[in-house]
Amino acid sequence: MNMEFIESPIKYVGGKYKLLNQIIPLFPEDINRFVDLFCGSGVVGANMMGRAKEVICIDKDVNIIQLLYHIAKYKAFFLEQVERVIANYGLSNSYRFGLDKYKQVTGYGGAGKALSAYNKEAYKVVRKDFNFHNATSLFYVLNLYGYTGAGRYNSRSKHNISVGNSDLNIKVVKRYRKYCEYINKSKSPASYVAVISGNITYTMMILFMQTLHTYKQQQATIITGQKKTLSRYLLNY
Ligand SMILES: C[S@@+](CC[C@H](N)C(=O)[O-])C[C@H]1O[C@@H](n2cnc3c(N)ncnc32)[C@H](O)[C@@H]1O
């Protein structure tokens, strides 16, 4: 099947973008509510937006959920904020300034080596600050500049991914803008939900889907996965 898919603006190991041509055709054409459970980069849910009347993205990683929500809600403004963060911390920005500047400063001829050497110390400061106050813009910077993208924390729930060999570049910006345009055009509202402090079970998911009809659109909601709290949360709707 020849279908075109939208990429997630979030770098994510285990992201399903490359498998969408196998995944998406498996779903029926006429769907009321599509739940992207364990959504990660949100790429599956995003690509169901034109197809399902409503999409709900769920993950236990509250930072991912906040990030998906911020991108969907604030679009270009969020990227501007991220660029300000990049400038304030003194990280590279090859989208604005090209790569040669960083190659010259570090003495490395290869783009990857130059970027990781250039960003190494500033990246550590971003990570330290993120682990202190969990700002979403810092999380996105860690995602773009970190080694493996999102979703890895140590046993104390601290972000511990080391610096990678990438930065804000033209490809990232184009992907981000394309995603935002797509979300703008999409008629299906999306909601982003983080289930924290526990794991969701299938029974809870069925309850979740059955009781969610009046779910408020376009919001990031943080709920706990403990059965009692989740049920109480659901029954309020
Ligand atoms: C492999 S990733 C999903 C990839 C995603 N489909 C994509 O294309 O980007 C798995 C995700 O499941 C989430 N996850 C794992 N266990 C979970 C649970 N019990 N409840 C909610 N989310 C969970 C993780 O935080 C992670 O983001």
The ligand as a MOL file (V3000), in Angstrom:
LIG
                    3D

  0  0  0     0  0            999 V3000
M  V30 BEGIN CTAB
M  V30 COUNTS 27 29 0 0 0
M  V30 BEGIN ATOM
M  V30 1 C 8.6500 1.3160 22.4960 0
M  V30 2 S 7.9080 2.7210 23.2080 0 CHG=1
M  V30 3 C 6.5140 2.9850 22.2240 0
M  V30 4 C 6.8580 3.4500 20.8720 0
M  V30 5 C 5.7440 4.1770 20.1760 0
M  V30 6 N 4.7160 3.3070 19.6890 0
M  V30 7 C 6.3490 4.9940 19.0460 0
M  V30 8 O 6.1040 4.7020 17.8930 0
M  V30 9 O 7.0940 5.9430 19.3600 0 CHG=-1
M  V30 10 C 7.1400 2.1160 24.6510 0
M  V30 11 C 6.5140 3.2020 25.5130 0
M  V30 12 O 5.6600 2.5700 26.4370 0
M  V30 13 C 5.7000 3.2900 27.6450 0
M  V30 14 N 5.2560 2.3780 28.6800 0
M  V30 15 C 5.8700 1.2630 29.1090 0
M  V30 16 N 5.1330 0.6450 30.0750 0
M  V30 17 C 4.0310 1.3980 30.2530 0
M  V30 18 C 2.8820 1.2920 31.0940 0
M  V30 19 N 2.7510 0.2930 31.9150 0
M  V30 20 N 1.9350 2.2350 31.0110 0
M  V30 21 C 2.0570 3.2700 30.1380 0
M  V30 22 N 3.1110 3.4150 29.3100 0
M  V30 23 C 4.0880 2.4970 29.3620 0
M  V30 24 C 7.1410 3.7660 27.7650 0
M  V30 25 O 7.2400 4.9210 28.5730 0
M  V30 26 C 7.5030 4.0230 26.3120 0
M  V30 27 O 7.3360 5.3890 25.9920 0
M  V30 END ATOM
M  V30 BEGIN BOND
M  V30 1 1 1 2
M  V30 2 1 2 3
M  V30 3 1 2 10
M  V30 4 1 3 4
M  V30 5 1 4 5
M  V30 6 1 5 6
M  V30 7 1 5 7
M  V30 8 2 7 8
M  V30 9 1 7 9
M  V30 10 1 10 11
M  V30 11 1 11 12
M  V30 12 1 11 26
M  V30 13 1 12 13
M  V30 14 1 13 14
M  V30 15 1 13 24
M  V30 16 1 14 15
M  V30 17 1 14 23
M  V30 18 2 15 16
M  V30 19 1 16 17
M  V30 20 1 17 18
M  V30 21 2 17 23
M  V30 22 1 18 19
M  V30 23 2 18 20
M  V30 24 1 20 21
M  V30 25 2 21 22
M  V30 26 1 22 23
M  V30 27 1 24 25
M  V30 28 1 24 26
M  V30 29 1 26 27
M  V30 END BOND
M  V30 END CTAB
M  END
